[in-house]
Amino acid sequence: MHIPDGFIPLWQCAIYYVILIIALYFSINWARKNLDEKLVPLMAVLAAGIFAIMSMNVPIPFGTSGHMVGGAMVAIIFCAPEAAVIIFTLVLLVQGLFFGDGGITALGANVINMGIIGGFVGLYTFKALRKPIGKIPSIAVASWLAIFLAAEAVAVEMWLAGTFPLGAGLFFMGLYHAFIGIIEAILTVVVIVALESVRPDLLAWNRKKKIQTPPDDPKEVAA
């Protein structure tokens, strides 16, 4: 899913960078208000794990690749797509600079696809489906849909860049990531269920419940 340097015209790269800069502005403000000594290490661990799973690439025709992403997982754990934007900006920057995976000129597009689209689609699909179908199925569907739509966004961007035809791009990116998305859904469910069983306090929805629950002792309320 990484788009290399030279696949997108520079003027289009500039547009994607503007979108990334705006997203980073709001994401950094979110981090200042919400991250604490518990959540910073969690974010670092997730970034390392995402770096690892994104390094396992499957070649896809017309010059790109397929792999698991993890954008939905990050956004669901923090209940904030801003967390995904920060993590993917850092991970993709390191991959582009030191590992030749993706490109620096295409960094904006890559973060949009994996961090912004992946994070927003994952979180809000999870929120929309959690009550109707349950927590675990909604996590699975959200993570599958997030990687699938992120992959299709790559195909659209490559078509806009004149790199390869839209129909073939949508077909191949969609086909490969429909199967990769199944693995991503299983992995996301396993990670979140394991985290909730071991450290439920690190999941954003549990922290919000704790804050919203009034104390039992009336004296504590008065205090």
C-alpha positions as CSV (number, residue, x, y, z in Angstrom):
1,M,0.0,0.0,0.0
2,H,3.0,2.2,0.3
3,I,3.2,4.7,-2.7
4,P,6.9,5.3,-3.7
5,D,8.5,8.5,-4.8
6,G,7.9,9.4,-8.4
7,F,4.5,7.8,-8.7
8,I,2.5,11.0,-7.9
9,P,3.2,14.4,-9.5
10,L,4.7,16.9,-7.1
11,W,1.7,19.3,-7.3
12,Q,-0.5,16.5,-6.1
13,C,1.9,15.5,-3.4
14,A,1.7,19.1,-2.2
15,I,-2.0,18.9,-1.8
16,Y,-1.7,15.7,0.2
17,Y,0.9,17.3,2.4
18,V,-1.4,20.2,3.1
19,I,-4.1,17.8,4.2
20,L,-1.5,16.0,6.4
21,I,-0.3,19.2,8.0
22,I,-3.9,20.2,9.0
23,A,-4.5,16.7,10.4
24,L,-1.3,16.8,12.3
25,Y,-2.2,20.1,13.8
26,F,-5.4,18.7,15.3
27,S,-3.7,15.5,16.2
28,I,-1.0,17.2,18.2
29,N,-3.6,19.3,20.0
30,W,-5.4,16.0,20.9
31,A,-2.2,14.4,22.1
32,R,-1.4,17.4,24.4
33,K,-4.8,17.1,26.1
34,N,-5.2,13.3,26.3
35,L,-1.8,11.5,26.4
36,D,-0.3,10.7,29.8
37,E,2.4,8.5,31.3
38,K,0.3,5.4,30.6
39,L,-0.7,6.1,27.1
40,V,2.6,7.3,25.6
41,P,4.3,3.9,26.1
42,L,1.2,2.2,24.6
43,M,1.4,4.4,21.6
44,A,5.1,3.5,21.2
45,V,4.4,-0.2,21.5
46,L,1.6,0.1,18.9
47,A,3.9,2.0,16.6
48,A,6.6,-0.7,16.8
49,G,4.0,-3.4,16.1
50,I,2.6,-1.5,13.1
51,F,6.1,-1.0,11.8
52,A,6.6,-4.8,11.9
53,I,3.3,-5.8,10.3
54,M,3.7,-3.2,7.5
55,S,7.1,-4.6,6.7
56,M,5.5,-7.9,5.4
57,N,4.7,-6.8,1.9
58,V,2.8,-8.7,-0.9
59,P,3.6,-7.4,-4.4
60,I,0.5,-6.1,-6.3
61,P,0.5,-5.5,-10.1
62,F,1.2,-2.0,-11.4
63,G,3.8,-1.1,-8.8
64,T,2.4,-1.0,-5.3
65,S,2.1,-3.6,-2.5
66,G,-0.3,-5.0,0.0
67,H,0.2,-5.5,3.7
68,M,-1.7,-5.3,7.0
69,V,-2.0,-1.7,8.4
70,G,-3.5,-1.4,11.9
71,G,-5.0,2.1,11.5
72,A,-8.4,0.9,12.8
73,M,-6.8,-0.9,15.7
74,V,-5.0,2.3,16.9
75,A,-8.1,4.5,16.5
76,I,-10.3,2.1,18.3
77,I,-7.9,1.6,21.2
78,F,-7.6,5.4,21.7
79,C,-11.1,6.2,20.5
80,A,-9.4,8.8,18.4
81,P,-8.3,8.8,14.8
82,E,-5.7,11.5,15.8
83,A,-3.7,8.7,17.4
84,A,-3.5,6.9,14.1
85,V,-2.4,10.1,12.3
86,I,0.5,10.6,14.7
87,I,1.7,7.0,14.7
88,F,1.5,6.5,10.9
89,T,3.3,9.8,10.3
90,L,6.2,8.7,12.4
91,V,6.2,5.1,11.1
92,L,6.0,6.0,7.5
93,L,8.6,8.7,7.9
94,V,11.1,6.2,9.3
95,Q,10.2,3.6,6.7
96,G,10.6,6.1,3.8
97,L,13.9,7.6,5.1
98,F,15.7,4.4,6.2
99,F,14.0,1.4,4.6
100,G,12.9,2.5,1.2
101,D,9.3,1.6,1.9
102,G,7.2,4.3,0.5
103,G,8.5,7.8,-0.4
104,I,9.0,11.1,1.2
105,T,7.2,13.1,-1.5
106,A,4.4,10.6,-1.2
107,L,4.4,10.7,2.6
108,G,1.2,12.9,2.7
109,A,-0.7,10.5,0.5
110,N,0.5,7.4,2.4
111,V,-0.5,8.9,5.8
112,I,-3.9,9.9,4.4
113,N,-4.6,6.4,3.2
114,M,-3.4,4.4,6.2
115,G,-3.7,6.8,9.1
116,I,-6.5,9.2,8.3
117,I,-8.8,7.0,6.2
118,G,-7.9,3.9,8.1
119,G,-8.3,5.6,11.5
120,F,-11.6,7.4,10.7
121,V,-13.2,4.6,8.9
122,G,-12.2,2.1,11.6
123,L,-13.3,4.1,14.6
124,Y,-16.6,5.4,13.3
125,T,-17.6,2.0,11.8
126,F,-16.9,0.4,15.1
127,K,-19.0,3.1,16.9
128,A,-21.8,2.7,14.4
129,L,-21.9,-1.1,14.6
130,R,-21.0,-1.8,18.3
131,K,-24.6,-1.7,19.6
132,P,-26.3,-3.5,16.7
133,I,-23.9,-6.4,16.2
134,G,-21.7,-6.4,19.4
135,K,-18.2,-5.3,20.2
136,I,-16.0,-8.1,18.7
137,P,-17.9,-8.3,15.4
138,S,-17.9,-4.5,15.0
139,I,-14.1,-4.5,15.6
140,A,-13.6,-7.1,12.9
141,V,-15.9,-5.4,10.4
142,A,-14.3,-2.0,11.1
143,S,-10.7,-3.1,10.7
144,W,-11.6,-5.0,7.5
145,L,-13.4,-2.0,6.0
146,A,-10.7,0.4,7.0
147,I,-7.9,-1.5,5.2
148,F,-10.1,-2.2,2.2
149,L,-11.1,1.5,1.7
150,A,-7.6,2.7,2.3
151,A,-6.4,0.3,-0.4
152,E,-9.1,1.6,-2.8
153,A,-8.0,5.2,-2.0
154,V,-4.5,4.3,-3.2
155,A,-5.9,3.1,-6.5
156,V,-7.8,6.3,-6.9
157,E,-4.7,8.4,-6.1
158,M,-2.6,6.4,-8.6
159,W,-5.2,6.9,-11.2
160,L,-5.4,10.6,-10.6
161,A,-1.6,10.7,-10.9
162,G,-1.8,8.9,-14.3
163,T,0.2,5.9,-13.0
164,F,-2.2,3.1,-13.8
165,P,-5.9,2.7,-14.9
166,L,-8.6,3.1,-12.3
167,G,-10.5,-0.2,-13.1
168,A,-7.4,-2.4,-12.8
169,G,-6.2,-0.5,-9.7
170,L,-9.5,-0.8,-7.9
171,F,-9.8,-4.5,-8.8
172,F,-6.3,-5.6,-7.8
173,M,-6.0,-3.4,-4.7
174,G,-9.5,-4.4,-3.6
175,L,-9.0,-8.1,-4.3
176,Y,-5.7,-8.4,-2.4
177,H,-6.8,-6.3,0.5
178,A,-10.1,-8.0,0.9
179,F,-8.1,-11.1,1.8
180,I,-5.5,-9.3,3.8
181,G,-8.3,-7.5,5.6
182,I,-9.5,-10.8,7.0
183,I,-6.1,-11.4,8.7
184,E,-6.1,-7.7,9.8
185,A,-9.6,-8.2,11.4
186,I,-8.4,-11.3,13.3
187,L,-5.3,-9.6,14.5
188,T,-7.1,-6.5,15.6
189,V,-9.7,-8.4,17.5
190,V,-7.0,-10.5,19.2
191,V,-5.0,-7.5,20.2
192,I,-7.9,-5.5,21.6
193,V,-9.5,-8.4,23.4
194,A,-6.1,-9.3,25.0
195,L,-5.5,-5.7,26.0
196,E,-8.9,-5.5,27.6
197,S,-8.4,-8.7,29.5
198,V,-4.9,-7.6,30.8
199,R,-5.0,-3.8,31.0
200,P,-8.6,-2.6,30.5
201,D,-7.6,0.8,31.8
202,L,-5.6,1.5,28.6
203,L,-8.7,1.3,26.4
204,A,-10.3,4.7,25.9
205,W,-13.9,3.5,26.3
206,N,-13.1,2.0,29.7
207,R,-11.4,5.2,30.9
208,K,-14.4,7.3,29.8
209,K,-16.8,5.0,31.7
210,K,-14.7,5.4,34.8
211,I,-14.7,9.2,34.5
212,Q,-18.5,9.3,33.9
213,T,-19.4,7.0,36.8
214,P,-20.1,9.0,39.9
215,P,-18.4,7.9,43.1
216,D,-20.5,5.8,45.6
217,D,-19.6,7.9,48.6
218,P,-21.8,11.1,48.8
219,K,-18.9,12.8,50.6
220,E,-16.7,12.3,47.5
221,V,-19.3,14.1,45.4
222,A,-19.4,17.0,47.9
223,A,-15.6,17.2,47.9
